[in-house]
Every structure is written in C-alpha cells, then in structure tokens.
Amino acid sequence: MRAPEFWAGPGRGGWRGAALAPLSALWRLATRRRLARGLPFDPGIPVICIGNVTAGGTGKTPFALLVAQRLIALGRQPHFLSRGHGGSAAGPLQVMGQGADVVGDEPLLLARAAPAWVARDRVAGAKAIRAAGGDVIVMDDGFQNPALKKRLSFLVLDGGAGLGNGRVIPAGPLREDWLEARARAQAIVIVGAETRAMPDTGSLPVLRAAIRPLDPAAFAGRRVFAFAGIGRPAKFFDSLAGAGAVVVATRAFADHHPYTPAEIEAVRAKARALDAVPVTTAKDAARLSGDRARGIEVFEIGLAVDSPASLDQLLGVCLRD
C-alpha cells in the first residue's frame, strides 16, 4: 500500500486524522501490550536493532549495511536478521540464492555484505545465527518486536519526512508514540537534509547520514525514466537528479511492489518513447529476475555518516562483554 497523503502533514492530518484517532488509540494500546509481553530472549551474542518509528522508508537498510561494514572492520562476524517482508519463507532460512518472492527484497541486499537470515520467529532466527558462527546480530527492523534482548537500538528518521503529521497508525505514520520509542533507543540517525522539523531527541546521541551514489558519474547527463516501489520514491528520484541525471519522467509503485512482466514492458516502452534509460533502485532490482531485468539499469547508493568515530564508539560499547 501507499501511505495516504494526509499522513505527511503539515498539520495533524485534518478531519481524516481526527476521525481515525480512536483507532490510533487501539493501535497504541496493542503495541504497548505487545512490548510488555514476557521477557526478551538473550541469544548470548549482541543484538543491534536498526529500527524506526514511522511506517515507510527511512533508510534503515542502507544504515544496516553500514553498521555491518563497520562491525567487519572491527573484526566481528555480523549476521543480518530480517522478517523477510514480501517473501513466503517463514524461516529460519539463510539467504543463499533464493528469489525475492521467497526471502523478500531487503534480505537479498543485506546478503551482499554479510550472511543474512529470514525468520518470522526472531528467537529461532537468533539461535540459527549463533549456531552458524555469527557473533553479532544486526536486525533490519524489529524495533517494535520484543522477542530479543537488544544491546543497541538505533531509531532512523528521514530528514525530509520527520514524524509526518505526528499521529499513530492509522491516523498517521507513527508505529508508536515518539517519546515511548525514544525511551527504548540508544541513538538517533537522521538520513538526508532536515527539511522537516525533527522531534525532540532528548539526551540521545544523534548521527546525521547522507545517501551517496556509489558511482557518481554513472548517470550524469543521461536521460532517465526513473521508477521505484519503495517507501519514499521521491527520495530516489531526487537522488538521481542530484547525481546529474536528466530525469525526464518518473513512476512510483507501492513499497515492495511485485512487478509483473507487463508492468516492466510498459516501463521499457515508456523509456523508449522518451529516448531515456529505465532506472530503478537496488531494492527494486532485487525483485526483478530473468527477462524482467533486461535493459533495466540500477542506481546503486550507500550511506555515509557525519561522524564515523561516533558510530564506532557506540558499536564498541555495545560489543563489550
């Protein structure tokens, strides 16, 4: 699904936000009860959670990849743990060549950097990772899942979206109240320019991160037809333009959209008509295989933080026995 426009603000979502507020109260109550249920399982190795407080894309997966890279540089053997949204596998299952229809698109990207596992039962996934030799777990999402004991939790915010209209689902994009989420986090990560007001981060350390193209010259001066099925497609379109591409047209799909051959052929036809190259994200490309991937170019990005030393310090404290 796509997030409704009134979730973004400004304001509190108008009459729609107000009308849905009673349902938000039920969502809030259900989340609190879930988080209070039982004692989290300690897998005996550090668990680092890359989470967010809003529905939709914030940059969690690129930041998870960066965290794994830093852990490897520190001599550790991180394994990723994901629910595998959009895939059919319940797991625990290590990502080893399966398609996005089985393991989801994000685990395929994570598996490029370190071993990645899909498990709807996070405890079973953590046990499988430890048995396989992993010495630290990096959870992509799962901040609102209380099953595992987390040593370090990052809350990732999009600088261009903030907390949207500030209301909880379904009246707004929040998965839970900001102050309650902040109380369980150890650090905040703000991705991209802060064009929206950011919430009060209290005494938590704040890392600022920026998306960077891995090959800045790859699309400079080229006419492109950009399409994406991610949380915030506009952010991808802006990044392409910022890398010097001539974005002649765009098409946004729902997050995790399973592309059909007919849809991809329509994308190719549109690009040909515009004398442009069809370009998408690495996450979208993970959902394209065989003939669907033919002729589709990928805009590869990475994430850089303003203070790598601060990130390493947070990781170092987490890794101490």
Rosetta blueprint (number, residue, H / E / L):
1 M L
2 R L
3 A L
4 P L
5 E H
6 F H
7 W H
8 A H
9 G L
10 P L
11 G L
12 R L
13 G L
14 G H
15 W H
16 R H
17 G H
18 A H
19 A H
20 L H
21 A H
22 P H
23 L H
24 S H
25 A H
26 L H
27 W H
28 R H
29 L H
30 A H
31 T H
32 R H
33 R H
34 R H
35 L H
36 A L
37 R L
38 G L
39 L L
40 P L
41 F E
42 D L
43 P L
44 G L
45 I L
46 P L
47 V E
48 I E
49 C E
50 I E
51 G E
52 N L
53 V L
54 T E
55 A L
56 G L
57 G L
58 T L
59 G L
60 K H
61 T H
62 P H
63 F H
64 A H
65 L H
66 L H
67 V H
68 A H
69 Q H
70 R H
71 L H
72 I H
73 A H
74 L L
75 G L
76 R L
77 Q L
78 P E
79 H E
80 F E
81 L E
82 S E
83 R L
84 G L
85 H L
86 G L
87 G L
88 S L
89 A L
90 A L
91 G L
92 P L
93 L E
94 Q E
95 V L
96 M L
97 G L
98 Q L
99 G L
100 A H
101 D H
102 V H
103 V H
104 G L
105 D H
106 E H
107 P H
108 L H
109 L H
110 L H
111 A L
112 R L
113 A L
114 A L
115 P L
116 A E
117 W E
118 V E
119 A L
120 R L
121 D L
122 R H
123 V H
124 A H
125 G H
126 A H
127 K H
128 A H
129 I H
130 R H
131 A H
132 A L
133 G L
134 G L
135 D L
136 V E
137 I E
138 V E
139 M E
140 D E
141 D L
142 G L
143 F L
144 Q L
145 N L
146 P L
147 A L
148 L E
149 K L
150 K L
151 R L
152 L E
153 S E
154 F E
155 L E
156 V E
157 L E
158 D E
159 G L
160 G L
161 A L
162 G L
163 L L
164 G L
165 N L
166 G L
167 R L
168 V E
169 I L
170 P L
171 A L
172 G L
173 P L
174 L E
175 R L
176 E L
177 D L
178 W H
179 L H
180 E H
181 A H
182 R H
183 A H
184 R H
185 A L
186 Q L
187 A E
188 I E
189 V E
190 I E
191 V E
192 G L
193 A L
194 E L
195 T L
196 R L
197 A L
198 M L
199 P L
200 D L
201 T L
202 G L
203 S L
204 L L
205 P L
206 V E
207 L E
208 R E
209 A E
210 A E
211 I E
212 R E
213 P E
214 L L
215 D L
216 P L
217 A L
218 A L
219 F L
220 A L
221 G L
222 R L
223 R E
224 V E
225 F E
226 A E
227 F E
228 A E
229 G L
230 I L
231 G L
232 R L
233 P H
234 A H
235 K H
236 F H
237 F H
238 D H
239 S H
240 L H
241 A H
242 G H
243 A L
244 G L
245 A L
246 V E
247 V E
248 V E
249 A E
250 T E
251 R E
252 A E
253 F L
254 A L
255 D L
256 H L
257 H L
258 P L
259 Y L
260 T L
261 P H
262 A H
263 E H
264 I H
265 E H
266 A H
267 V H
268 R H
269 A H
270 K H
271 A H
272 R H
273 A H
274 L L
275 D L
276 A L
277 V E
278 P E
279 V E
280 T E
281 T E
282 A H
283 K H
284 D H
285 A H
286 A L
287 R L
288 L L
289 S L
290 G H
291 D H
292 R H
293 A H
294 R L
295 G L
296 I L
297 E E
298 V E
299 F E
300 E L
301 I E
302 G E
303 L E
304 A E
305 V E
306 D L
307 S L
308 P H
309 A H
310 S H
311 L H
312 D H
313 Q H
314 L H
315 L H
316 G H
317 V H
318 C H
319 L H
320 R L
321 D L
